[in-house]
Amino acid sequence: MTDGASLTSALTNALNERSRTLLGGSDRAAARSMFKAIGLTDDDMKKPLIAIANTWTEIGPCNFHLRRLSHKIKEGIKAAGGTPLEFNTITISDGITMGTEGMKASLISREVIADSIELIVRANYFDGVIALAACDKTLPGTIMGLIRLNIPSMMLYGGSIAPGKLPLPDGTVKDLTVGDVFEAIGAYARGKITAEQLHEIESVACPGPGACGGQFTANTMATAVEVMGMSPMGMAGIPAMDKDKDDVAMQAGRLMMELLQRDLRPSQIVTRHSLENAIRAVAASGGSTNAVLHTLAFAREAGIDFSIDDIENISRSTPLIADMKPGGKYVATDMQNAGGIPLLARRLLEGGLMHGDAMTVTGKTLAEEVTEAKETPGQQVIHEVSNPIKADGGLVILKGNLAPDGAVTKLFGYERKYHRGPARLFDSEEAAFHAVQNLEINDNDVVVIRNEGPIGGPGMREMLQVTAALVGQGLGDKVLLITDGRFSGATRGLMIGHIAPEAAVGGAIGLLNEGDMIVVDVEKRSLTVELSDEELAARRAKWVAPKPHYTSGVMAKYAKLVAPANEGAVTRV
């Protein structure tokens, strides 16, 4: 790392060129005066201005601790010769809003996060940006904003929550994540556990700050972004409350100044090769299907030709090598202790499955970074490519007359690859959950939840509450769930989401009748309804678009601007 004194002495107009527009010259005296009101000195304003885009909130554990990390980042920036200025943007907790109308705000918040970072940085002519993210949509939202700005920038992940500890009658202790709470809700509804047992699980599953404890969306995207090169290698996996997290936050602040010296920008890091690396890592770790949506969004923001079919081809040729919850045995802290994301990437590189020449924010290539990966002797979390858990990755793209533009599922933790059953139709998540809670879902049913897509929701709710409740009731391996919203794969079972086109625009999922026979054949990558083209056309001719749930405000604005799921659900100009 460069020391602060030498970097300060080496400062040139090139390093603070952007902020000179804001603060340089006699005509900018008023701006300087206002900055002096918050404590900046003349010397501070001669240094490069570095934005810290924080996603801190008190609403939920994922981002609760980010002020602590921001303080350390500031120390690192100052020590390396920069002037840090922090601002905040929003975050929505998926785990808290799940199962309510409020969950519709989650995906929409990704766009608002990206927009707000872009606006603040453009308005204030920052020379560089370091984004601090933790919860599900804050990771992709910050990266989307950084791609748009294309100035020296990086992201630091706040880190995973520690696993909850549940004492068992035999004297052992079971590691828990919030996913176990959702499954316990279903088990309680089925009479499998008591109210007291549910309360005990609820009370210990989330022991403190940090994001989801398995390979759910936050940890999945942290993996993807680090392998993609926009986060420093080895920093994401350190848990939220580990003392080492403070150390790497300070290092990240120093590294941000080196990034500025190199003038290394997202356009040099986020490339077709780095996106392929990111999806390899997601598939190899059994990550969330939300990675499909977010990686497509990165590609759209960067202007890179990268499609849902490319993701299918990559996943199909990627072995599953990380034994992570929800499909596997281990939690995020176990993976970190085994060797973490660097070891995962090294395994894939050794297997010829990574582009080792892809650049990262450290100024090193991916191949150079992973040479430093350290494996804990005897670890069983991250397998070798030659000894995989499964031969192909967990992400699967299905197509057919029910989803001509694609649908997404994940195969890990179960092996059922074929299902044929009657459609059980629900026009909202609430209706479906009511049926599940009242034990109205039977073996072999196909639970269809529609009008929950990017436009129809709007906002494409993730429906972990429904899926986990079915698993908790023992139906996870007996029913099929499909939606034009999202099932992230954060629990076990055959779930298909991201169906495109969605019901709200006349997609086939909106033409189904109760009892229509639906068939999924994973080996053939097909999702079909047993209806002729003529019957579907006749139904479409009679179809009437549903009334929008919102006619004003941010939700209505999003519904009018959003692209379909197979294009990343980004907003369009």
BELURGI-V220837 format. One record per residue. N is the residue number from 1. PSI is psi in whole degrees, 0 to 359 (NA if undefined). OMEGA is omega in whole degrees, 0 to 359 (NA if undefined). BURIAL is b if it has 16 or more other ideal C-beta (glycine too) atoms within 10 Angstrom, else e. Layout:
n-><N/N>
psi-><PSI/PSI>
omega-><OMEGA/OMEGA>
burial-><BURIAL/BURIAL>
//
This chain:
n-><1/2/3/4/5/6/7/8/9/10/11/12/13/14/15/16/17/18/19/20/21/22/23/24/25/26/27/28/29/30/31/32/33/34/35/36/37/38/39/40/41/42/43/44/45/46/47/48/49/50/51/52/53/54/55/56/57/58/59/60/61/62/63/64/65/66/67/68/69/70/71/72/73/74/75/76/77/78/79/80/81/82/83/84/85/86/87/88/89/90/91/92/93/94/95/96/97/98/99/100/101/102/103/104/105/106/107/108/109/110/111/112/113/114/115/116/117/118/119/120/121/122/123/124/125/126/127/128/129/130/131/132/133/134/135/136/137/138/139/140/141/142/143/144/145/146/147/148/149/150/151/152/153/154/155/156/157/158/159/160/161/162/163/164/165/166/167/168/169/170/171/172/173/174/175/176/177/178/179/180/181/182/183/184/185/186/187/188/189/190/191/192/193/194/195/196/197/198/199/200/201/202/203/204/205/206/207/208/209/210/211/212/213/214/215/216/217/218/219/220/221/222/223/224/225/226/227/228/229/230/231/232/233/234/235/236/237/238/239/240/241/242/243/244/245/246/247/248/249/250/251/252/253/254/255/256/257/258/259/260/261/262/263/264/265/266/267/268/269/270/271/272/273/274/275/276/277/278/279/280/281/282/283/284/285/286/287/288/289/290/291/292/293/294/295/296/297/298/299/300/301/302/303/304/305/306/307/308/309/310/311/312/313/314/315/316/317/318/319/320/321/322/323/324/325/326/327/328/329/330/331/332/333/334/335/336/337/338/339/340/341/342/343/344/345/346/347/348/349/350/351/352/353/354/355/356/357/358/359/360/361/362/363/364/365/366/367/368/369/370/371/372/373/374/375/376/377/378/379/380/381/382/383/384/385/386/387/388/389/390/391/392/393/394/395/396/397/398/399/400/401/402/403/404/405/406/407/408/409/410/411/412/413/414/415/416/417/418/419/420/421/422/423/424/425/426/427/428/429/430/431/432/433/434/435/436/437/438/439/440/441/442/443/444/445/446/447/448/449/450/451/452/453/454/455/456/457/458/459/460/461/462/463/464/465/466/467/468/469/470/471/472/473/474/475/476/477/478/479/480/481/482/483/484/485/486/487/488/489/490/491/492/493/494/495/496/497/498/499/500/501/502/503/504/505/506/507/508/509/510/511/512/513/514/515/516/517/518/519/520/521/522/523/524/525/526/527/528/529/530/531/532/533/534/535/536/537/538/539/540/541/542/543/544/545/546/547/548/549/550/551/552/553/554/555/556/557/558/559/560/561/562/563/564/565/566/567/568/569/570/571/572/573>
psi-><144/136/157/320/314/324/319/317/336/0/135/171/336/326/329/27/318/311/342/329/326/325/353/141/159/331/354/19/323/319/316/322/318/324/326/332/337/7/359/148/171/321/319/319/353/345/163/137/122/122/137/106/99/144/32/146/156/351/86/157/336/316/7/330/7/338/323/315/324/320/319/322/317/317/317/318/315/318/332/8/17/171/108/142/123/140/162/153/183/166/145/130/114/317/327/318/348/132/4/170/332/335/339/338/344/301/325/326/332/316/321/321/311/315/316/321/315/315/312/317/319/318/325/8/43/147/335/167/136/121/139/112/159/304/168/306/349/329/303/326/316/318/319/317/319/323/316/316/321/48/165/123/162/171/141/129/135/337/162/151/153/152/146/155/116/113/134/159/333/6/351/173/133/132/135/153/175/335/327/330/315/320/326/328/315/321/322/318/329/357/16/335/162/169/325/320/320/316/322/316/313/322/340/350/325/91/354/189/154/161/172/137/351/196/58/195/315/310/327/312/329/319/312/315/322/316/328/340/359/356/146/132/131/354/329/321/346/126/158/317/10/140/332/340/323/319/315/333/318/318/321/322/317/317/327/323/325/322/320/318/319/347/41/123/160/326/338/347/313/98/175/316/319/327/320/319/317/314/325/314/322/311/320/337/6/38/175/145/343/338/330/309/314/324/322/323/318/315/318/318/324/354/32/135/103/122/173/330/325/320/318/315/321/311/321/335/16/122/147/117/355/125/73/146/149/341/334/208/331/156/175/321/329/318/317/316/335/335/345/194/321/322/320/312/322/319/314/323/318/331/6/24/4/152/98/342/1/136/150/168/344/351/357/158/166/318/319/322/315/351/339/0/137/125/133/125/133/0/147/11/313/112/170/154/328/350/63/164/319/155/333/161/166/336/134/132/125/148/165/188/347/342/68/334/4/153/161/137/173/133/101/125/356/160/7/120/3/137/136/123/171/143/132/110/134/130/12/160/322/319/320/316/324/317/321/313/332/15/40/0/132/164/138/354/153/106/113/115/113/177/32/17/186/319/314/328/301/168/354/63/146/132/56/327/318/311/317/324/320/320/317/332/357/15/4/328/14/346/163/138/133/149/157/1/220/134/112/351/24/6/183/148/168/102/134/120/187/28/128/136/154/169/322/343/17/16/159/332/333/354/357/150/155/130/350/138/125/140/128/130/99/321/323/357/43/146/111/158/139/68/145/162/324/320/319/320/321/319/323/326/332/354/140/129/137/153/141/145/332/138/359/168/189/325/317/321/316/314/327/335/345/143/163/166/323/355/15/0/36/157/143/146/NA>
omega-><177/179/188/184/183/180/179/181/183/183/175/178/181/183/179/184/182/184/175/177/183/193/184/175/183/182/179/181/180/178/179/179/180/175/176/179/179/172/179/178/176/180/178/186/174/181/175/177/181/178/167/180/186/176/180/172/171/186/178/186/190/187/187/187/190/175/178/181/178/179/180/177/179/179/180/179/180/181/182/172/179/176/181/174/187/168/184/169/190/168/176/178/177/184/180/184/183/177/178/175/181/180/178/181/190/182/177/180/177/180/180/176/179/181/185/177/178/182/183/183/178/183/189/171/178/179/179/183/167/182/180/189/180/185/193/187/179/179/178/180/179/181/178/178/180/178/180/184/179/168/181/187/180/178/171/179/182/175/185/171/173/178/171/183/180/176/180/182/182/178/177/180/180/174/181/167/179/176/178/178/179/178/178/176/178/179/178/179/181/181/182/175/181/176/179/179/176/181/179/179/178/188/184/188/183/190/181/182/179/182/190/194/176/177/174/191/184/179/176/182/174/176/183/184/178/179/177/175/183/171/180/182/176/183/187/188/180/185/187/187/176/180/179/179/177/181/182/175/177/177/180/177/177/181/180/179/175/178/179/177/182/186/181/190/179/181/177/184/181/182/176/180/182/175/176/176/182/181/174/182/178/181/183/182/181/186/184/175/176/178/177/181/187/179/174/177/177/181/180/180/183/181/182/178/184/191/177/177/175/179/177/182/179/182/183/180/181/177/175/186/179/186/189/171/14/182/184/190/198/179/187/180/176/179/178/181/180/184/171/182/178/179/177/181/179/177/182/178/178/178/179/186/180/171/185/182/180/183/176/183/178/185/176/174/177/180/179/182/188/175/181/180/181/180/176/181/177/181/183/184/185/183/171/179/180/180/187/172/174/185/180/187/185/183/181/176/180/175/181/185/176/180/184/179/174/173/188/171/180/179/174/182/176/186/182/185/179/176/173/183/183/179/169/193/176/183/173/176/181/179/180/182/177/180/179/182/179/174/182/180/185/175/174/178/170/181/183/178/186/186/177/181/180/179/187/182/346/173/168/181/171/192/178/182/179/184/181/179/178/177/179/178/180/182/185/181/184/180/174/176/175/181/169/168/186/161/188/187/180/173/187/179/180/184/183/180/178/183/180/1/184/184/187/179/177/176/186/179/177/181/184/171/177/177/175/182/182/182/170/177/186/181/179/183/185/174/187/169/184/177/179/176/181/180/178/179/179/178/181/179/180/185/176/182/178/177/179/179/182/181/177/177/188/182/179/179/179/182/181/187/192/174/179/184/182/173/175/181/174/176/184/177/NA>
burial-><e/b/e/b/e/e/b/b/e/e/b/e/e/e/b/b/e/b/b/b/e/b/b/b/e/e/e/e/e/e/b/b/e/e/b/e/e/e/e/b/e/e/e/b/b/e/b/b/b/b/b/b/b/b/b/b/b/e/e/b/b/b/b/b/b/b/e/b/b/b/b/b/b/b/b/b/b/b/b/b/b/b/b/b/b/b/e/b/b/e/b/b/b/b/b/b/b/b/b/e/e/e/b/b/b/b/b/b/b/b/b/b/b/b/b/b/b/b/e/b/b/e/e/b/b/b/b/b/b/b/b/b/b/b/b/b/b/b/b/b/b/b/b/b/b/b/b/b/b/e/b/b/b/b/b/b/b/b/b/b/b/b/b/b/e/b/e/e/e/e/e/e/e/e/b/b/b/b/b/b/b/b/b/b/b/b/b/b/b/b/e/e/b/e/e/e/e/b/e/e/b/b/e/b/b/b/b/e/b/b/b/b/b/b/b/b/b/b/b/b/b/b/b/b/b/b/b/b/b/b/b/b/b/b/b/b/b/b/b/b/b/b/e/e/b/b/e/b/b/b/b/b/b/b/b/b/b/b/b/b/b/e/e/b/b/b/e/e/b/b/b/e/b/b/b/b/b/b/b/b/b/b/b/b/b/b/b/b/b/b/b/b/b/b/b/b/b/b/b/b/b/b/e/b/e/b/e/b/e/b/b/b/e/b/b/e/e/b/b/b/b/b/b/b/b/b/b/b/e/b/b/b/b/b/b/b/e/b/b/b/b/b/b/b/b/b/b/b/b/e/b/e/b/b/b/b/e/b/b/b/b/b/e/b/b/b/b/e/b/b/e/e/b/e/e/e/e/e/e/e/b/b/b/e/b/e/e/b/b/b/e/e/b/b/b/b/b/b/b/b/e/b/b/e/b/b/b/b/b/b/b/b/b/e/e/e/e/e/b/e/b/e/b/b/b/b/b/b/b/e/e/b/b/e/b/b/b/e/e/e/b/e/e/e/b/b/b/b/b/b/b/b/b/b/b/b/b/b/b/b/b/b/b/b/b/b/b/b/b/b/b/b/b/e/b/b/e/b/b/b/b/b/b/b/b/b/b/b/b/b/b/b/b/b/b/b/b/b/b/b/b/b/b/b/e/e/b/b/b/b/b/b/e/e/e/b/e/b/b/b/e/b/e/e/b/e/b/b/b/e/b/e/e/e/e/b/e/e/b/e/e/e/e/e/e/e/e/e/b/e/e/e/e/e/b/e/e/b/b/e/e/b/b/b/b/b/b/b/b/b/b/e/e>
//
